[in-house]
Amino acid sequence: MKDTKYKLLRKGIIYDLVGMSTMLIPVVGPFLDILWAPYAAKKMSEMYKGTQGKIASIAVFIEELLPGSDFIPTFTIMWLYTYVFSSQKQPVPQTIEVEVNE
């Protein structure tokens, strides 16, 4: 569980950095946000399932489209909400042992 949890954090930080980097490109940056917003929303909904994931994907979509809001680390905030501040217990992935007979 911990490994999966921190993989999500790493991916989220990378996605946040990519989203923020468009702010550094003069003139072209806002147009790149138009392309990045749907991709970021799709990735958010894949990373976080259920209603919370859908809400977060809408939030990241809007955040990426709004001018001047690229500095907000939406993926990292969602990770913090899910694993640090949420009172809901996150499900523990179950491992299934498979025996192969030859």
Backbone as JSON Lines, residues from 0, in Angstrom:
{"i":0,"aa":"M","n":[0.83,-1.2,0.0],"ca":[0.0,0.0,0.0],"c":[0.87,1.25,0.0]}
{"i":1,"aa":"K","n":[1.89,1.26,0.86],"ca":[2.74,2.46,0.96],"c":[3.42,2.76,-0.37]}
{"i":2,"aa":"D","n":[3.87,1.69,-1.06],"ca":[4.56,1.89,-2.33],"c":[3.62,2.53,-3.35]}
{"i":3,"aa":"T","n":[2.39,2.05,-3.44],"ca":[1.4,2.6,-4.35],"c":[1.08,4.04,-3.98]}
{"i":4,"aa":"K","n":[0.97,4.27,-2.7],"ca":[0.67,5.6,-2.19],"c":[1.73,6.62,-2.62]}
{"i":5,"aa":"Y","n":[2.99,6.25,-2.5],"ca":[4.06,7.18,-2.85],"c":[4.3,7.26,-4.35]}
{"i":6,"aa":"K","n":[3.93,6.21,-5.09],"ca":[3.98,6.3,-6.55],"c":[2.98,7.35,-7.03]}
{"i":7,"aa":"L","n":[1.8,7.37,-6.42],"ca":[0.8,8.39,-6.76],"c":[1.33,9.78,-6.46]}
{"i":8,"aa":"L","n":[2.01,9.93,-5.35],"ca":[2.58,11.23,-4.99],"c":[3.62,11.67,-6.01]}
{"i":9,"aa":"R","n":[4.51,10.76,-6.39],"ca":[5.54,11.1,-7.38],"c":[4.91,11.5,-8.72]}
{"i":10,"aa":"K","n":[3.93,10.7,-9.18],"ca":[3.26,11.03,-10.43],"c":[2.56,12.38,-10.33]}
{"i":11,"aa":"G","n":[1.92,12.62,-9.21],"ca":[1.21,13.88,-9.01],"c":[2.13,15.08,-9.05]}
{"i":12,"aa":"I","n":[3.29,14.95,-8.42],"ca":[4.26,16.05,-8.42],"c":[4.75,16.31,-9.84]}
{"i":13,"aa":"I","n":[4.99,15.25,-10.6],"ca":[5.44,15.42,-11.99],"c":[4.37,16.11,-12.81]}
{"i":14,"aa":"Y","n":[3.11,15.68,-12.66],"ca":[2.02,16.32,-13.41],"c":[1.85,17.78,-13.0]}
{"i":15,"aa":"D","n":[2.02,18.07,-11.71],"ca":[1.94,19.46,-11.26],"c":[3.06,20.29,-11.88]}
{"i":16,"aa":"L","n":[4.27,19.74,-11.93],"ca":[5.39,20.48,-12.52],"c":[5.18,20.74,-14.01]}
{"i":17,"aa":"V","n":[4.63,19.74,-14.71],"ca":[4.35,19.94,-16.14],"c":[3.31,21.04,-16.31]}
{"i":18,"aa":"G","n":[2.26,21.0,-15.5],"ca":[1.22,22.03,-15.57],"c":[1.75,23.41,-15.25]}
{"i":19,"aa":"M","n":[2.67,23.49,-14.29],"ca":[3.26,24.78,-13.92],"c":[4.24,25.28,-14.97]}
{"i":20,"aa":"S","n":[4.89,24.36,-15.67],"ca":[5.92,24.77,-16.63],"c":[5.34,25.54,-17.81]}
{"i":21,"aa":"T","n":[4.08,25.31,-18.13],"ca":[3.48,26.06,-19.25],"c":[3.4,27.55,-18.93]}
{"i":22,"aa":"M","n":[3.37,27.88,-17.65],"ca":[3.32,29.28,-17.23],"c":[4.63,30.0,-17.59]}
{"i":23,"aa":"L","n":[5.7,29.26,-17.72],"ca":[7.01,29.86,-17.99],"c":[7.25,30.16,-19.47]}
{"i":24,"aa":"I","n":[6.39,29.63,-20.33],"ca":[6.57,29.82,-21.76],"c":[5.72,31.01,-22.21]}
{"i":25,"aa":"P","n":[6.37,32.11,-22.59],"ca":[5.6,33.3,-22.98],"c":[4.8,33.03,-24.26]}
{"i":26,"aa":"V","n":[3.66,33.63,-24.37],"ca":[2.74,33.61,-25.5],"c":[2.15,32.22,-25.77]}
{"i":27,"aa":"V","n":[2.97,31.2,-25.89],"ca":[2.5,29.86,-26.24],"c":[1.93,29.12,-25.02]}
{"i":28,"aa":"G","n":[2.39,29.45,-23.83],"ca":[1.99,28.75,-22.61],"c":[0.49,28.62,-22.4]}
{"i":29,"aa":"P","n":[-0.28,29.71,-22.54],"ca":[-1.72,29.58,-22.35],"c":[-2.39,28.63,-23.35]}
{"i":30,"aa":"F","n":[-1.85,28.56,-24.56],"ca":[-2.41,27.65,-25.55],"c":[-2.05,26.2,-25.22]}
{"i":31,"aa":"L","n":[-0.9,26.0,-24.62],"ca":[-0.54,24.65,-24.18],"c":[-1.45,24.18,-23.05]}
{"i":32,"aa":"D","n":[-1.9,25.12,-22.23],"ca":[-2.83,24.78,-21.16],"c":[-4.14,24.22,-21.71]}
{"i":33,"aa":"I","n":[-4.56,24.69,-22.86],"ca":[-5.78,24.19,-23.49],"c":[-5.62,22.7,-23.84]}
{"i":34,"aa":"L","n":[-4.42,22.31,-24.24],"ca":[-4.14,20.9,-24.54],"c":[-3.91,20.09,-23.26]}
{"i":35,"aa":"W","n":[-3.27,20.71,-22.28],"ca":[-2.91,20.01,-21.06],"c":[-4.12,19.75,-20.15]}
{"i":36,"aa":"A","n":[-5.08,20.66,-20.13],"ca":[-6.22,20.55,-19.21],"c":[-7.0,19.24,-19.35]}
{"i":37,"aa":"P","n":[-7.41,18.82,-20.55],"ca":[-8.15,17.55,-20.63],"c":[-7.29,16.34,-20.28]}
{"i":38,"aa":"Y","n":[-6.0,16.39,-20.65],"ca":[-5.1,15.29,-20.31],"c":[-4.93,15.18,-18.8]}
{"i":39,"aa":"A","n":[-4.73,16.3,-18.14],"ca":[-4.57,16.3,-16.68],"c":[-5.84,15.8,-15.99]}
{"i":40,"aa":"A","n":[-6.99,16.21,-16.5],"ca":[-8.26,15.75,-15.92],"c":[-8.41,14.24,-16.07]}
{"i":41,"aa":"K","n":[-8.02,13.71,-17.22],"ca":[-8.1,12.26,-17.46],"c":[-7.17,11.52,-16.5]}
{"i":42,"aa":"K","n":[-5.96,12.02,-16.34],"ca":[-5.0,11.38,-15.43],"c":[-5.47,11.43,-13.98]}
{"i":43,"aa":"M","n":[-6.07,12.55,-13.59],"ca":[-6.58,12.68,-12.22],"c":[-7.67,11.64,-11.96]}
{"i":44,"aa":"S","n":[-8.59,11.47,-12.92],"ca":[-9.67,10.51,-12.71],"c":[-9.15,9.07,-12.74]}
{"i":45,"aa":"E","n":[-8.04,8.82,-13.43],"ca":[-7.44,7.48,-13.41],"c":[-6.71,7.21,-12.09]}
{"i":46,"aa":"M","n":[-6.11,8.25,-11.54],"ca":[-5.34,8.08,-10.3],"c":[-6.24,7.96,-9.08]}
{"i":47,"aa":"Y","n":[-7.34,8.67,-9.07],"ca":[-8.25,8.68,-7.92],"c":[-9.65,8.3,-8.39]}
{"i":48,"aa":"K","n":[-10.13,7.17,-7.95],"ca":[-11.42,6.64,-8.4],"c":[-12.57,7.23,-7.59]}
{"i":49,"aa":"G","n":[-13.77,7.01,-8.09],"ca":[-14.97,7.4,-7.36],"c":[-15.31,8.87,-7.51]}
{"i":50,"aa":"T","n":[-16.2,9.29,-6.65],"ca":[-16.7,10.67,-6.68],"c":[-15.59,11.68,-6.44]}
{"i":51,"aa":"Q","n":[-14.7,11.37,-5.51],"ca":[-13.6,12.3,-5.22],"c":[-12.7,12.49,-6.44]}
{"i":52,"aa":"G","n":[-12.45,11.42,-7.17],"ca":[-11.64,11.5,-8.37],"c":[-12.31,12.33,-9.46]}
{"i":53,"aa":"K","n":[-13.63,12.18,-9.59],"ca":[-14.37,12.95,-10.58],"c":[-14.34,14.44,-10.24]}
{"i":54,"aa":"I","n":[-14.56,14.74,-8.97],"ca":[-14.53,16.15,-8.54],"c":[-13.13,16.74,-8.74]}
{"i":55,"aa":"A","n":[-12.12,15.96,-8.39],"ca":[-10.74,16.44,-8.55],"c":[-10.39,16.63,-10.02]}
{"i":56,"aa":"S","n":[-10.89,15.76,-10.89],"ca":[-10.59,15.91,-12.32],"c":[-11.25,17.17,-12.88]}
{"i":57,"aa":"I","n":[-12.45,17.49,-12.42],"ca":[-13.1,18.74,-12.84],"c":[-12.31,19.94,-12.32]}
{"i":58,"aa":"A","n":[-11.85,19.83,-11.07],"ca":[-11.08,20.93,-10.47],"c":[-9.78,21.17,-11.22]}
{"i":59,"aa":"V","n":[-9.06,20.1,-11.57],"ca":[-7.79,20.27,-12.27],"c":[-8.03,20.8,-13.69]}
{"i":60,"aa":"F","n":[-9.12,20.39,-14.31],"ca":[-9.46,20.89,-15.64],"c":[-9.68,22.41,-15.6]}
{"i":61,"aa":"I","n":[-10.49,22.85,-14.65],"ca":[-10.78,24.28,-14.52],"c":[-9.52,25.05,-14.13]}
{"i":62,"aa":"E","n":[-8.75,24.49,-13.21],"ca":[-7.52,25.17,-12.75],"c":[-6.53,25.36,-13.89]}
{"i":63,"aa":"E","n":[-6.42,24.38,-14.76],"ca":[-5.49,24.49,-15.88],"c":[-5.97,25.49,-16.93]}
{"i":64,"aa":"L","n":[-7.27,25.64,-17.07],"ca":[-7.79,26.58,-18.07],"c":[-7.8,28.03,-17.59]}
{"i":65,"aa":"L","n":[-7.92,28.24,-16.28],"ca":[-7.96,29.6,-15.75],"c":[-6.58,30.25,-15.84]}
{"i":66,"aa":"P","n":[-6.49,31.41,-16.43],"ca":[-5.19,32.07,-16.52],"c":[-4.66,32.47,-15.14]}
{"i":67,"aa":"G","n":[-3.38,32.26,-14.95],"ca":[-2.74,32.66,-13.7],"c":[-2.9,31.69,-12.55]}
{"i":68,"aa":"S","n":[-3.55,30.55,-12.77],"ca":[-3.74,29.6,-11.67],"c":[-2.84,28.37,-11.79]}
{"i":69,"aa":"D","n":[-1.89,28.41,-12.7],"ca":[-1.01,27.26,-12.92],"c":[-0.12,26.93,-11.72]}
{"i":70,"aa":"F","n":[0.05,27.86,-10.83],"ca":[0.92,27.62,-9.68],"c":[0.28,26.71,-8.63]}
{"i":71,"aa":"I","n":[-1.0,26.43,-8.73],"ca":[-1.69,25.58,-7.75],"c":[-1.36,24.11,-8.01]}
{"i":72,"aa":"P","n":[-0.79,23.41,-7.04],"ca":[-0.43,22.0,-7.22],"c":[-1.63,21.07,-6.96]}
{"i":73,"aa":"T","n":[-2.54,21.01,-7.89],"ca":[-3.8,20.3,-7.7],"c":[-3.6,18.81,-7.42]}
{"i":74,"aa":"F","n":[-2.7,18.16,-8.14],"ca":[-2.46,16.73,-7.92],"c":[-1.92,16.47,-6.52]}
{"i":75,"aa":"T","n":[-1.0,17.3,-6.09],"ca":[-0.42,17.15,-4.75],"c":[-1.46,17.43,-3.67]}
{"i":76,"aa":"I","n":[-2.29,18.41,-3.89],"ca":[-3.36,18.71,-2.92],"c":[-4.31,17.52,-2.82]}
{"i":77,"aa":"M","n":[-4.64,16.91,-3.96],"ca":[-5.55,15.75,-3.93],"c":[-4.9,14.59,-3.19]}
{"i":78,"aa":"W","n":[-3.6,14.38,-3.39],"ca":[-2.91,13.31,-2.67],"c":[-2.95,13.58,-1.16]}
{"i":79,"aa":"L","n":[-2.66,14.82,-0.78],"ca":[-2.7,15.17,0.65],"c":[-4.09,14.96,1.22]}
{"i":80,"aa":"Y","n":[-5.1,15.37,0.47],"ca":[-6.48,15.18,0.94],"c":[-6.78,13.69,1.11]}
{"i":81,"aa":"T","n":[-6.38,12.89,0.14],"ca":[-6.71,11.46,0.15],"c":[-5.96,10.7,1.24]}
{"i":82,"aa":"Y","n":[-4.66,10.96,1.4],"ca":[-3.84,10.13,2.28],"c":[-3.47,10.77,3.61]}
{"i":83,"aa":"V","n":[-3.64,12.07,3.76],"ca":[-3.26,12.73,5.01],"c":[-4.47,13.27,5.77]}
{"i":84,"aa":"F","n":[-5.34,14.01,5.08],"ca":[-6.42,14.7,5.77],"c":[-7.76,13.98,5.77]}
{"i":85,"aa":"S","n":[-7.95,13.02,4.88],"ca":[-9.24,12.34,4.78],"c":[-9.46,11.42,5.98]}
{"i":86,"aa":"S","n":[-10.68,11.43,6.49],"ca":[-11.01,10.56,7.62],"c":[-11.39,9.16,7.14]}
{"i":87,"aa":"Q","n":[-11.62,9.0,5.82],"ca":[-11.95,7.69,5.29],"c":[-10.71,6.84,5.21]}
{"i":88,"aa":"K","n":[-10.85,5.59,5.57],"ca":[-9.74,4.64,5.48],"c":[-9.61,4.2,4.02]}
{"i":89,"aa":"Q","n":[-8.41,4.26,3.49],"ca":[-8.17,3.83,2.12],"c":[-8.08,2.31,2.07]}
{"i":90,"aa":"P","n":[-8.66,1.69,1.03],"ca":[-8.62,0.24,0.95],"c":[-7.19,-0.26,0.75]}
{"i":91,"aa":"V","n":[-6.9,-1.36,1.41],"ca":[-5.59,-1.98,1.29],"c":[-5.65,-2.98,0.13]}
{"i":92,"aa":"P","n":[-4.76,-2.85,-0.86],"ca":[-4.77,-3.81,-1.97],"c":[-4.49,-5.22,-1.47]}
{"i":93,"aa":"Q","n":[-5.24,-6.17,-1.98],"ca":[-5.08,-7.57,-1.62],"c":[-4.16,-8.26,-2.63]}
{"i":94,"aa":"T","n":[-3.25,-9.07,-2.14],"ca":[-2.42,-9.85,-3.04],"c":[-3.04,-11.23,-3.17]}
{"i":95,"aa":"I","n":[-3.02,-11.74,-4.37],"ca":[-3.58,-13.06,-4.64],"c":[-2.43,-13.96,-5.05]}
{"i":96,"aa":"E","n":[-2.27,-15.05,-4.34],"ca":[-1.22,-16.0,-4.67],"c":[-1.74,-16.94,-5.74]}
{"i":97,"aa":"V","n":[-0.94,-17.13,-6.77],"ca":[-1.29,-18.02,-7.86],"c":[-0.27,-19.12,-7.93]}
{"i":98,"aa":"E","n":[-0.76,-20.34,-7.95],"ca":[0.14,-21.49,-8.01],"c":[0.11,-22.04,-9.43]}
{"i":99,"aa":"V","n":[1.28,-22.23,-10.01],"ca":[1.39,-22.73,-11.37],"c":[1.86,-24.17,-11.31]}
{"i":100,"aa":"N","n":[1.08,-25.06,-11.87],"ca":[1.45,-26.48,-11.94],"c":[1.94,-26.79,-13.33]}
{"i":101,"aa":"E","n":[3.1,-27.38,-13.41],"ca":[3.65,-27.72,-14.72],"c":[3.68,-29.21,-14.91]}
